[in-house]
Amino acid sequence: MTDQGALKVTKSLIIWLFFTLLCGAIVFYKQRLLFADSSHLLFRMINDGSVQIPAFRYGIILPQLLPLEGSLFLLPLSVLMLLYSFSFSLLYTIVALLLIDKFERYDLGILFGFCLCLFVGDTFYAPNNDSIQALMWLLLAIA
């Protein structure tokens, strides 16, 4: 297999992995949002009508935009939970696509995917995990 063929397969696998995580975020949205501080942040976001930045965690602002907009349109709680769960995985998918498409850093895309899969207990079911968000921003800075 040529280098271009290997890169194409690698890119396809990374995209498939993040798409699978995105689908999992939709299917398991209740399990993800009714755990730890995600539900508390969503509750405060709905009641205050603004983004919530606990302990100077500014990396959490982008994933809060979808559910915040949904709360302004008075969407049901289940839809807001789905949007909040989906928004983290969407952000991670966008970052992975930036790493492999714009910056052509397949190694960083693979590393990011491995971290999201290997630390399942800390990352998948706790979407607003600070260590994964820090890793995401670090990988973007490195790229």
CNS distance restraints for C-alpha pairs under 8 A (distance, minus, plus):
assign (resid   1 and name CA) (resid   5 and name CA) 5.95 0.50 0.50
assign (resid   1 and name CA) (resid   6 and name CA) 6.42 0.50 0.50
assign (resid   2 and name CA) (resid   6 and name CA) 6.22 0.50 0.50
assign (resid   3 and name CA) (resid   7 and name CA) 6.14 0.50 0.50
assign (resid   4 and name CA) (resid   8 and name CA) 6.12 0.50 0.50
assign (resid   5 and name CA) (resid   9 and name CA) 6.26 0.50 0.50
assign (resid   6 and name CA) (resid  10 and name CA) 6.08 0.50 0.50
assign (resid   7 and name CA) (resid  11 and name CA) 5.99 0.50 0.50
assign (resid   7 and name CA) (resid 106 and name CA) 7.84 0.50 0.50
assign (resid   8 and name CA) (resid  12 and name CA) 6.17 0.50 0.50
assign (resid   9 and name CA) (resid  13 and name CA) 6.17 0.50 0.50
assign (resid  10 and name CA) (resid  14 and name CA) 6.21 0.50 0.50
assign (resid  10 and name CA) (resid 106 and name CA) 7.38 0.50 0.50
assign (resid  11 and name CA) (resid  15 and name CA) 6.18 0.50 0.50
assign (resid  11 and name CA) (resid 100 and name CA) 6.92 0.50 0.50
assign (resid  11 and name CA) (resid 106 and name CA) 7.15 0.50 0.50
assign (resid  12 and name CA) (resid  16 and name CA) 6.02 0.50 0.50
assign (resid  13 and name CA) (resid  17 and name CA) 6.03 0.50 0.50
assign (resid  14 and name CA) (resid  18 and name CA) 6.31 0.50 0.50
assign (resid  14 and name CA) (resid  96 and name CA) 7.84 0.50 0.50
assign (resid  14 and name CA) (resid 109 and name CA) 6.81 0.50 0.50
assign (resid  14 and name CA) (resid 110 and name CA) 6.50 0.50 0.50
assign (resid  14 and name CA) (resid 113 and name CA) 6.99 0.50 0.50
assign (resid  15 and name CA) (resid  19 and name CA) 6.03 0.50 0.50
assign (resid  15 and name CA) (resid  93 and name CA) 7.98 0.50 0.50
assign (resid  15 and name CA) (resid  96 and name CA) 7.97 0.50 0.50
assign (resid  15 and name CA) (resid  97 and name CA) 7.46 0.50 0.50
assign (resid  16 and name CA) (resid  20 and name CA) 6.08 0.50 0.50
assign (resid  17 and name CA) (resid  21 and name CA) 6.35 0.50 0.50
assign (resid  17 and name CA) (resid 113 and name CA) 7.01 0.50 0.50
assign (resid  18 and name CA) (resid  22 and name CA) 6.07 0.50 0.50
assign (resid  18 and name CA) (resid  89 and name CA) 7.85 0.50 0.50
assign (resid  18 and name CA) (resid  92 and name CA) 7.78 0.50 0.50
assign (resid  18 and name CA) (resid  93 and name CA) 5.60 0.50 0.50
assign (resid  18 and name CA) (resid  96 and name CA) 7.74 0.50 0.50
assign (resid  18 and name CA) (resid 113 and name CA) 7.09 0.50 0.50
assign (resid  19 and name CA) (resid  23 and name CA) 6.21 0.50 0.50
assign (resid  19 and name CA) (resid  93 and name CA) 7.38 0.50 0.50
assign (resid  20 and name CA) (resid  24 and name CA) 6.11 0.50 0.50
assign (resid  21 and name CA) (resid  25 and name CA) 6.14 0.50 0.50
assign (resid  21 and name CA) (resid  89 and name CA) 6.75 0.50 0.50
assign (resid  22 and name CA) (resid  26 and name CA) 6.64 0.50 0.50
assign (resid  22 and name CA) (resid  86 and name CA) 6.66 0.50 0.50
assign (resid  22 and name CA) (resid  89 and name CA) 5.31 0.50 0.50
assign (resid  22 and name CA) (resid  90 and name CA) 6.54 0.50 0.50
assign (resid  22 and name CA) (resid  93 and name CA) 7.59 0.50 0.50
assign (resid  23 and name CA) (resid  27 and name CA) 6.31 0.50 0.50
assign (resid  24 and name CA) (resid  28 and name CA) 5.81 0.50 0.50
assign (resid  24 and name CA) (resid  29 and name CA) 7.93 0.50 0.50
assign (resid  25 and name CA) (resid  29 and name CA) 5.50 0.50 0.50
assign (resid  25 and name CA) (resid  32 and name CA) 7.59 0.50 0.50
assign (resid  25 and name CA) (resid  82 and name CA) 7.96 0.50 0.50
assign (resid  25 and name CA) (resid  85 and name CA) 5.73 0.50 0.50
assign (resid  25 and name CA) (resid  86 and name CA) 5.49 0.50 0.50
assign (resid  25 and name CA) (resid  89 and name CA) 6.62 0.50 0.50
assign (resid  25 and name CA) (resid 124 and name CA) 7.80 0.50 0.50
assign (resid  26 and name CA) (resid  82 and name CA) 6.27 0.50 0.50
assign (resid  26 and name CA) (resid  85 and name CA) 6.91 0.50 0.50
assign (resid  26 and name CA) (resid  86 and name CA) 5.96 0.50 0.50
assign (resid  28 and name CA) (resid  32 and name CA) 6.27 0.50 0.50
assign (resid  29 and name CA) (resid  33 and name CA) 6.03 0.50 0.50
assign (resid  29 and name CA) (resid  81 and name CA) 6.61 0.50 0.50
assign (resid  29 and name CA) (resid  82 and name CA) 5.46 0.50 0.50
assign (resid  29 and name CA) (resid  85 and name CA) 5.44 0.50 0.50
assign (resid  29 and name CA) (resid  86 and name CA) 7.59 0.50 0.50
assign (resid  30 and name CA) (resid  34 and name CA) 5.81 0.50 0.50
assign (resid  30 and name CA) (resid  81 and name CA) 7.08 0.50 0.50
assign (resid  30 and name CA) (resid  82 and name CA) 7.63 0.50 0.50
assign (resid  31 and name CA) (resid  35 and name CA) 6.61 0.50 0.50
assign (resid  31 and name CA) (resid 125 and name CA) 6.65 0.50 0.50
assign (resid  32 and name CA) (resid  38 and name CA) 7.80 0.50 0.50
assign (resid  32 and name CA) (resid  85 and name CA) 6.63 0.50 0.50
assign (resid  32 and name CA) (resid 124 and name CA) 7.21 0.50 0.50
assign (resid  32 and name CA) (resid 125 and name CA) 4.50 0.50 0.50
assign (resid  32 and name CA) (resid 126 and name CA) 5.91 0.50 0.50
assign (resid  32 and name CA) (resid 127 and name CA) 6.69 0.50 0.50
assign (resid  33 and name CA) (resid  38 and name CA) 5.34 0.50 0.50
assign (resid  33 and name CA) (resid  39 and name CA) 5.37 0.50 0.50
assign (resid  33 and name CA) (resid  81 and name CA) 6.47 0.50 0.50
assign (resid  33 and name CA) (resid  84 and name CA) 7.79 0.50 0.50
assign (resid  33 and name CA) (resid  85 and name CA) 6.56 0.50 0.50
assign (resid  33 and name CA) (resid 125 and name CA) 7.80 0.50 0.50
assign (resid  33 and name CA) (resid 126 and name CA) 7.63 0.50 0.50
assign (resid  33 and name CA) (resid 127 and name CA) 7.95 0.50 0.50
assign (resid  34 and name CA) (resid  38 and name CA) 6.87 0.50 0.50
assign (resid  34 and name CA) (resid  39 and name CA) 5.44 0.50 0.50
assign (resid  35 and name CA) (resid  39 and name CA) 6.74 0.50 0.50
assign (resid  35 and name CA) (resid 125 and name CA) 7.32 0.50 0.50
assign (resid  35 and name CA) (resid 126 and name CA) 6.80 0.50 0.50
assign (resid  36 and name CA) (resid  40 and name CA) 7.81 0.50 0.50
assign (resid  36 and name CA) (resid 126 and name CA) 7.16 0.50 0.50
assign (resid  37 and name CA) (resid  41 and name CA) 6.15 0.50 0.50
assign (resid  38 and name CA) (resid  42 and name CA) 6.19 0.50 0.50
assign (resid  38 and name CA) (resid 126 and name CA) 7.40 0.50 0.50
assign (resid  38 and name CA) (resid 127 and name CA) 7.54 0.50 0.50
assign (resid  38 and name CA) (resid 128 and name CA) 6.73 0.50 0.50
assign (resid  39 and name CA) (resid  43 and name CA) 6.06 0.50 0.50
assign (resid  40 and name CA) (resid  44 and name CA) 6.21 0.50 0.50
assign (resid  41 and name CA) (resid  45 and name CA) 5.95 0.50 0.50
assign (resid  41 and name CA) (resid  52 and name CA) 6.52 0.50 0.50
assign (resid  42 and name CA) (resid  46 and name CA) 6.15 0.50 0.50
assign (resid  42 and name CA) (resid  67 and name CA) 7.85 0.50 0.50
assign (resid  42 and name CA) (resid  81 and name CA) 7.67 0.50 0.50
assign (resid  42 and name CA) (resid  84 and name CA) 7.70 0.50 0.50
assign (resid  43 and name CA) (resid  47 and name CA) 6.24 0.50 0.50
assign (resid  44 and name CA) (resid  48 and name CA) 5.74 0.50 0.50
assign (resid  44 and name CA) (resid  49 and name CA) 7.89 0.50 0.50
assign (resid  44 and name CA) (resid  52 and name CA) 7.16 0.50 0.50
assign (resid  45 and name CA) (resid  49 and name CA) 5.48 0.50 0.50
assign (resid  45 and name CA) (resid  50 and name CA) 5.55 0.50 0.50
assign (resid  45 and name CA) (resid  51 and name CA) 5.80 0.50 0.50
assign (resid  45 and name CA) (resid  52 and name CA) 6.12 0.50 0.50
assign (resid  45 and name CA) (resid  68 and name CA) 6.55 0.50 0.50
assign (resid  46 and name CA) (resid  50 and name CA) 7.57 0.50 0.50
assign (resid  46 and name CA) (resid  68 and name CA) 6.80 0.50 0.50
assign (resid  46 and name CA) (resid  71 and name CA) 5.84 0.50 0.50
assign (resid  49 and name CA) (resid  68 and name CA) 6.87 0.50 0.50
assign (resid  49 and name CA) (resid  71 and name CA) 7.54 0.50 0.50
assign (resid  49 and name CA) (resid  72 and name CA) 7.27 0.50 0.50
assign (resid  50 and name CA) (resid  68 and name CA) 6.90 0.50 0.50
assign (resid  51 and name CA) (resid  61 and name CA) 6.39 0.50 0.50
assign (resid  51 and name CA) (resid  64 and name CA) 6.30 0.50 0.50
assign (resid  51 and name CA) (resid  65 and name CA) 7.40 0.50 0.50
assign (resid  51 and name CA) (resid  68 and name CA) 7.11 0.50 0.50
assign (resid  52 and name CA) (resid  61 and name CA) 7.34 0.50 0.50
assign (resid  52 and name CA) (resid  64 and name CA) 7.93 0.50 0.50
assign (resid  53 and name CA) (resid  57 and name CA) 5.53 0.50 0.50
assign (resid  53 and name CA) (resid  58 and name CA) 6.08 0.50 0.50
assign (resid  53 and name CA) (resid  60 and name CA) 7.04 0.50 0.50
assign (resid  53 and name CA) (resid  61 and name CA) 7.13 0.50 0.50
assign (resid  57 and name CA) (resid 130 and name CA) 7.88 0.50 0.50
assign (resid  59 and name CA) (resid 133 and name CA) 6.61 0.50 0.50
assign (resid  59 and name CA) (resid 134 and name CA) 7.86 0.50 0.50
assign (resid  60 and name CA) (resid  64 and name CA) 6.68 0.50 0.50
assign (resid  60 and name CA) (resid 128 and name CA) 6.96 0.50 0.50
assign (resid  60 and name CA) (resid 133 and name CA) 7.84 0.50 0.50
assign (resid  61 and name CA) (resid  65 and name CA) 6.80 0.50 0.50
assign (resid  62 and name CA) (resid  91 and name CA) 7.71 0.50 0.50
assign (resid  63 and name CA) (resid  67 and name CA) 7.98 0.50 0.50
assign (resid  63 and name CA) (resid  84 and name CA) 6.79 0.50 0.50
assign (resid  63 and name CA) (resid  87 and name CA) 4.89 0.50 0.50
assign (resid  63 and name CA) (resid  88 and name CA) 5.30 0.50 0.50
assign (resid  63 and name CA) (resid  91 and name CA) 6.76 0.50 0.50
assign (resid  64 and name CA) (resid  68 and name CA) 5.99 0.50 0.50
assign (resid  64 and name CA) (resid  84 and name CA) 6.63 0.50 0.50
assign (resid  64 and name CA) (resid  87 and name CA) 7.33 0.50 0.50
assign (resid  65 and name CA) (resid  69 and name CA) 6.09 0.50 0.50
assign (resid  66 and name CA) (resid  70 and name CA) 6.22 0.50 0.50
assign (resid  66 and name CA) (resid  83 and name CA) 6.13 0.50 0.50
assign (resid  66 and name CA) (resid  84 and name CA) 6.78 0.50 0.50
assign (resid  66 and name CA) (resid  87 and name CA) 6.61 0.50 0.50
assign (resid  67 and name CA) (resid  71 and name CA) 6.05 0.50 0.50
assign (resid  67 and name CA) (resid  80 and name CA) 5.16 0.50 0.50
assign (resid  67 and name CA) (resid  81 and name CA) 7.42 0.50 0.50
assign (resid  67 and name CA) (resid  83 and name CA) 5.41 0.50 0.50
assign (resid  67 and name CA) (resid  84 and name CA) 5.40 0.50 0.50
assign (resid  68 and name CA) (resid  72 and name CA) 6.40 0.50 0.50
assign (resid  69 and name CA) (resid  73 and name CA) 6.54 0.50 0.50
assign (resid  70 and name CA) (resid  74 and name CA) 6.36 0.50 0.50
assign (resid  70 and name CA) (resid  75 and name CA) 5.53 0.50 0.50
assign (resid  70 and name CA) (resid  80 and name CA) 6.25 0.50 0.50
assign (resid  70 and name CA) (resid  83 and name CA) 7.95 0.50 0.50
assign (resid  71 and name CA) (resid  75 and name CA) 5.71 0.50 0.50
assign (resid  71 and name CA) (resid  80 and name CA) 6.87 0.50 0.50
assign (resid  75 and name CA) (resid  79 and name CA) 6.37 0.50 0.50
assign (resid  75 and name CA) (resid  80 and name CA) 6.60 0.50 0.50
assign (resid  76 and name CA) (resid  80 and name CA) 6.41 0.50 0.50
assign (resid  77 and name CA) (resid  81 and name CA) 6.11 0.50 0.50
assign (resid  78 and name CA) (resid  82 and name CA) 6.18 0.50 0.50
assign (resid  79 and name CA) (resid  83 and name CA) 6.11 0.50 0.50
assign (resid  80 and name CA) (resid  84 and name CA) 6.12 0.50 0.50
assign (resid  81 and name CA) (resid  85 and name CA) 6.16 0.50 0.50
assign (resid  82 and name CA) (resid  86 and name CA) 5.95 0.50 0.50
assign (resid  83 and name CA) (resid  87 and name CA) 5.83 0.50 0.50
assign (resid  84 and name CA) (resid  88 and name CA) 6.85 0.50 0.50
assign (resid  85 and name CA) (resid  89 and name CA) 7.07 0.50 0.50
assign (resid  85 and name CA) (resid 127 and name CA) 6.90 0.50 0.50
assign (resid  86 and name CA) (resid  90 and name CA) 5.97 0.50 0.50
assign (resid  87 and name CA) (resid  91 and name CA) 6.09 0.50 0.50
assign (resid  88 and name CA) (resid  92 and name CA) 6.29 0.50 0.50
assign (resid  88 and name CA) (resid 127 and name CA) 6.17 0.50 0.50
assign (resid  88 and name CA) (resid 128 and name CA) 7.21 0.50 0.50
assign (resid  89 and name CA) (resid  93 and name CA) 6.02 0.50 0.50
assign (resid  89 and name CA) (resid 127 and name CA) 7.77 0.50 0.50
assign (resid  90 and name CA) (resid  94 and name CA) 6.13 0.50 0.50
assign (resid  91 and name CA) (resid  95 and name CA) 6.21 0.50 0.50
assign (resid  92 and name CA) (resid  96 and name CA) 6.16 0.50 0.50
assign (resid  92 and name CA) (resid 136 and name CA) 7.34 0.50 0.50
assign (resid  93 and name CA) (resid  97 and name CA) 6.15 0.50 0.50
assign (resid  94 and name CA) (resid  98 and name CA) 6.15 0.50 0.50
assign (resid  95 and name CA) (resid  99 and name CA) 6.16 0.50 0.50
assign (resid  95 and name CA) (resid 136 and name CA) 7.23 0.50 0.50
assign (resid  95 and name CA) (resid 140 and name CA) 7.38 0.50 0.50
assign (resid  96 and name CA) (resid 100 and name CA) 6.31 0.50 0.50
assign (resid  96 and name CA) (resid 109 and name CA) 5.38 0.50 0.50
assign (resid  96 and name CA) (resid 112 and name CA) 7.30 0.50 0.50
assign (resid  96 and name CA) (resid 113 and name CA) 7.93 0.50 0.50
assign (resid  97 and name CA) (resid 101 and name CA) 5.60 0.50 0.50
assign (resid  97 and name CA) (resid 102 and name CA) 7.51 0.50 0.50
assign (resid  97 and name CA) (resid 109 and name CA) 7.84 0.50 0.50
assign (resid  98 and name CA) (resid 102 and name CA) 5.03 0.50 0.50
assign (resid  98 and name CA) (resid 103 and name CA) 6.39 0.50 0.50
assign (resid  99 and name CA) (resid 103 and name CA) 5.13 0.50 0.50
assign (resid  99 and name CA) (resid 104 and name CA) 6.00 0.50 0.50
assign (resid  99 and name CA) (resid 105 and name CA) 5.34 0.50 0.50
assign (resid  99 and name CA) (resid 106 and name CA) 6.84 0.50 0.50
assign (resid  99 and name CA) (resid 108 and name CA) 6.69 0.50 0.50
assign (resid  99 and name CA) (resid 109 and name CA) 5.78 0.50 0.50
assign (resid  99 and name CA) (resid 140 and name CA) 7.06 0.50 0.50
assign (resid  99 and name CA) (resid 143 and name CA) 6.72 0.50 0.50
assign (resid 100 and name CA) (resid 104 and name CA) 4.44 0.50 0.50
assign (resid 100 and name CA) (resid 105 and name CA) 5.12 0.50 0.50
assign (resid 100 and name CA) (resid 106 and name CA) 5.11 0.50 0.50
assign (resid 100 and name CA) (resid 108 and name CA) 7.88 0.50 0.50
assign (resid 100 and name CA) (resid 109 and name CA) 6.06 0.50 0.50
assign (resid 101 and name CA) (resid 105 and name CA) 7.86 0.50 0.50
assign (resid 103 and name CA) (resid 143 and name CA) 6.08 0.50 0.50
assign (resid 105 and name CA) (resid 109 and name CA) 6.49 0.50 0.50
assign (resid 105 and name CA) (resid 143 and name CA) 6.65 0.50 0.50
assign (resid 106 and name CA) (resid 110 and name CA) 6.11 0.50 0.50
assign (resid 107 and name CA) (resid 111 and name CA) 6.12 0.50 0.50
assign (resid 108 and name CA) (resid 112 and name CA) 6.03 0.50 0.50
assign (resid 108 and name CA) (resid 139 and name CA) 6.54 0.50 0.50
assign (resid 108 and name CA) (resid 143 and name CA) 7.76 0.50 0.50
assign (resid 109 and name CA) (resid 113 and name CA) 6.16 0.50 0.50
assign (resid 110 and name CA) (resid 114 and name CA) 6.07 0.50 0.50
assign (resid 111 and name CA) (resid 115 and name CA) 6.16 0.50 0.50
assign (resid 112 and name CA) (resid 116 and name CA) 6.29 0.50 0.50
assign (resid 112 and name CA) (resid 135 and name CA) 7.71 0.50 0.50
assign (resid 112 and name CA) (resid 136 and name CA) 7.27 0.50 0.50
assign (resid 112 and name CA) (resid 139 and name CA) 7.84 0.50 0.50
assign (resid 113 and name CA) (resid 117 and name CA) 6.22 0.50 0.50
assign (resid 114 and name CA) (resid 118 and name CA) 5.64 0.50 0.50
assign (resid 115 and name CA) (resid 119 and name CA) 5.94 0.50 0.50
assign (resid 115 and name CA) (resid 132 and name CA) 7.78 0.50 0.50
assign (resid 116 and name CA) (resid 120 and name CA) 6.44 0.50 0.50
assign (resid 116 and name CA) (resid 123 and name CA) 6.02 0.50 0.50
assign (resid 116 and name CA) (resid 124 and name CA) 6.92 0.50 0.50
assign (resid 116 and name CA) (resid 132 and name CA) 7.54 0.50 0.50
assign (resid 117 and name CA) (resid 123 and name CA) 7.93 0.50 0.50
assign (resid 117 and name CA) (resid 124 and name CA) 7.75 0.50 0.50
assign (resid 119 and name CA) (resid 123 and name CA) 5.95 0.50 0.50
assign (resid 119 and name CA) (resid 124 and name CA) 7.81 0.50 0.50
assign (resid 120 and name CA) (resid 124 and name CA) 5.15 0.50 0.50
assign (resid 120 and name CA) (resid 125 and name CA) 7.06 0.50 0.50
assign (resid 121 and name CA) (resid 125 and name CA) 6.06 0.50 0.50
assign (resid 121 and name CA) (resid 126 and name CA) 7.45 0.50 0.50
assign (resid 122 and name CA) (resid 126 and name CA) 5.79 0.50 0.50
assign (resid 122 and name CA) (resid 129 and name CA) 6.96 0.50 0.50
assign (resid 123 and name CA) (resid 127 and name CA) 5.70 0.50 0.50
assign (resid 123 and name CA) (resid 128 and name CA) 7.81 0.50 0.50
assign (resid 123 and name CA) (resid 129 and name CA) 6.06 0.50 0.50
assign (resid 123 and name CA) (resid 132 and name CA) 6.80 0.50 0.50
assign (resid 128 and name CA) (resid 133 and name CA) 7.41 0.50 0.50
assign (resid 129 and name CA) (resid 133 and name CA) 6.44 0.50 0.50
assign (resid 130 and name CA) (resid 134 and name CA) 5.99 0.50 0.50
assign (resid 131 and name CA) (resid 135 and name CA) 6.10 0.50 0.50
assign (resid 132 and name CA) (resid 136 and name CA) 6.06 0.50 0.50
assign (resid 133 and name CA) (resid 137 and name CA) 6.32 0.50 0.50
assign (resid 134 and name CA) (resid 138 and name CA) 6.02 0.50 0.50
assign (resid 135 and name CA) (resid 139 and name CA) 6.01 0.50 0.50
assign (resid 136 and name CA) (resid 140 and name CA) 6.35 0.50 0.50
assign (resid 137 and name CA) (resid 141 and name CA) 6.19 0.50 0.50
assign (resid 138 and name CA) (resid 142 and name CA) 6.15 0.50 0.50
assign (resid 139 and name CA) (resid 143 and name CA) 6.07 0.50 0.50
